[in-house]
Amino acid sequence: MEEIRNKALEQVLQQAENQHWSYTIYREPEGSYNGWHYSKSNYVELGKYSPADRDFNMIIDFDADNPIESFLEDLKAYAEDFGIDEYVEGWIPERGKGGCPSSIRELVADDEAIKEMILELFKICNQKEGGC
């Protein structure tokens, strides 16, 4: 993977930084590794601490030929598809470890807040661009 710059996308992502999200834009070249073939891809890795102080990260793909619209479409889909039940299930074995809430109720509340953080991020970035 290679860290890249995309000025147009960075202008939209400035809104994310204003809301305490960190981001890095990457390009993955096409290639093979360990018998697996990978297609070329571009994506943004975004991160922010949740209200329960968990380090939440997500990867949002974008098309290099249409970076802003494709990023916003993928961010919207990620937000709409974020399954709280599935996300909570993955964290149950980690309860009480490394900053993960020990209570399932707190874990669910934090994951609901994460979904809201993602939806708010989409709204803010989409406003900057003027609609998706």
N, C-alpha and C positions, 0 to 999 in steps of 0.2 A: 504494500500500500504506500501511497505517496500523498503527502499533505499538499493541497493545491489552494490557489486563490481564485475567487470568483467575485469580482466587485459588485455585480448586480445582486447576487445572492447574499453577500455580506451586508449590503444595505438593509435588506429585509431582516437578516439575523441580528442586526444591531438592536432591533426591538427585543429579541430574546435576551441579549446581554443586559438590557435595561431592566429585565425581570429576573436577573440573577441566574440565567442559564449560561452555561459555557458551551462552546461549540468548536469543532474542527471539521474542515471540509477535506475529504479524501477522494482519491481516484485509485481504483484497483485495476491493474492491467490484466488483459486476457492472458491465461496461462494454465499450466498444469502443475499439480503438486500431489505427490503420493498417489498417483493414478487417477486423480480427480481433475476434471477440466473446469476452469472458471472463466466466465464471460467478463468482459470489461464492465466496470460499474463505477458510479459516482455516488457518494453518500455524505451525509452530515451526521456526525456523532454529537448528540446534545446531552448535557448532564445538568442536574440540579438536585440539591438536597430536599428531601420531602419534609413535611411538618414534623415527622418523628425522627428526623435527622438521618434518614437512610440516603445513600448515594444512588440516585436513580439516573440511569443512562438509557438512551434509545438511539437507534440508527434509522435515519430517514433517507431513502434513495431519491435521486433526482436525475433527470435527463440533461446531459451537457448542452444539447441544442435548445432546450427550453427549461432552464434551471429553476426559475422562480415558480412558474405555474406547476411544474411537475413536483417540486418540493412541497408546495402548498397542498396539492392533491394527495400526496403520500402522507403528509403530516395529518391531514384531515382523516384519511382512512385509518391511520394508526390510532388516532384519538377515538374514533367511533368503534374500532375493533378491540380496544383495550379491554380485555376481560378481567374484571376484578376477581372473580372466583378462581380463574386459572392462575392469575398472578399471586393471589394469596396462597393457593396450594403449593406453589413453588417455594414459598418462604416459610411454611410451617415447620420444616425440619430445622430451620435456622433461628427459630424463636428464642429470644434472650441472648443471642450470640452476636458479637460484632456490631452492636447498635440496632439490631432488629428488635422490634417490640416483642415482649414475652407474652402479652395477652393477644389472643386471636381477635378480640373486639378492637383493640388498638391497631392491630395489623390491617384489619378490614377498613377501619376509618382512615388509616394512612394511605392505603391503596385507592380508596375513593378520592382522597385529596390529590393523589398523583394523577388520576384521570382528569380531575378538574384543572390541574396545572397544565396538562397537555392541551385540553380544550381551550384554556385561556391563551396559551402560547399560539395556537392556531388563529384565534380571533385577533390577537395583537399583530401577528405577522401578516395576516390577510388584510387588515386595515391599512397597513403600510403599503401594501401592493394595490389595494383598491378593489378587491374581490377575487374570488376563485371560480 
